[in-house]
């Protein structure tokens, strides 16, 4: 599940305050009543990302440049079909 900015900030603030995952989960369940609490790995991932990047926002996906061999193979295949 992806968490919006408000929830990520909430999780980080509660972790800083309590320093216990179970307390963070309890606070989350109290505030967001109809949603299941995030797991240990999710909370620690948000905390870790904040420690390394200074932001709670998720990293955008990295767009890779297509491999030259793959592009060449695509062109060869198009030529063969045509």
C-alpha positions as CSV (number, residue, x, y, z in Angstrom):
1,X,0.0,0.0,0.0
2,X,1.2,3.5,-0.8
3,X,0.9,6.1,1.9
4,X,0.3,9.8,1.1
5,X,2.4,12.6,2.5
6,X,0.2,13.2,5.5
7,X,0.5,9.6,6.6
8,X,4.2,9.4,6.0
9,X,4.8,12.5,8.1
10,X,2.5,11.1,10.8
11,X,4.5,7.8,10.9
12,X,7.8,9.6,11.1
13,X,6.7,12.0,13.8
14,X,5.3,9.1,15.9
15,X,8.5,7.0,15.4
16,X,10.6,9.9,16.6
17,X,8.4,10.4,19.6
18,X,7.9,6.8,20.7
19,X,10.9,5.0,19.1
20,X,8.8,1.8,19.1
21,X,7.1,0.3,16.1
22,X,4.1,-1.1,18.1
23,X,3.4,2.4,19.6
24,X,3.5,3.9,16.1
25,X,1.1,1.3,14.8
26,X,-1.2,1.9,17.8
27,X,-1.2,5.7,17.2
28,X,-1.8,5.1,13.4
29,X,-4.8,2.8,14.2
30,X,-6.2,5.5,16.5
31,X,-5.9,8.3,14.0
32,X,-6.8,6.4,10.8
33,X,-9.6,4.1,12.1
34,X,-10.6,2.3,9.0
35,X,-7.1,1.4,7.7
36,X,-4.8,-1.3,8.8
37,X,-1.5,-0.1,10.4
38,X,1.6,-0.3,8.3
39,X,4.1,-3.1,9.1
40,X,7.5,-2.8,10.6
41,X,9.4,-2.8,7.3
42,X,7.1,0.0,5.9
43,X,7.7,2.2,9.0
44,X,11.4,1.6,9.0
45,X,11.6,2.2,5.3
46,X,10.1,5.7,5.7
47,X,12.4,6.4,8.7
48,X,15.5,5.2,6.8
49,X,14.5,7.2,3.7
50,X,14.2,10.3,5.8
51,X,17.6,9.7,7.5
52,X,19.3,9.4,4.1
53,X,17.5,11.9,2.0
54,X,15.9,14.3,4.4
55,X,12.5,13.7,2.8
56,X,9.6,11.3,3.5
57,X,8.5,11.3,-0.2
58,X,9.1,8.1,-2.0
59,X,11.8,8.1,-4.6
60,X,10.6,8.4,-8.2
61,X,11.3,5.4,-10.4
62,X,14.5,5.6,-12.4
63,X,14.0,5.6,-16.1
64,X,16.7,3.5,-17.7
65,X,17.9,4.2,-21.2
66,X,17.2,1.3,-23.6
67,X,20.2,-1.0,-24.2
68,X,21.9,-0.5,-27.6
69,X,21.8,-4.2,-28.3
70,X,18.1,-4.4,-27.7
71,X,17.4,-1.4,-29.9
72,X,19.5,-2.8,-32.6
73,X,17.7,-6.2,-32.3
74,X,14.3,-4.3,-32.6
75,X,15.4,-2.6,-35.7
76,X,16.6,-5.9,-37.3
77,X,13.3,-7.5,-36.4
78,X,11.3,-4.7,-38.0
79,X,13.4,-5.0,-41.1
80,X,12.9,-8.7,-41.3
81,X,9.1,-8.4,-40.9
82,X,8.9,-5.6,-43.4
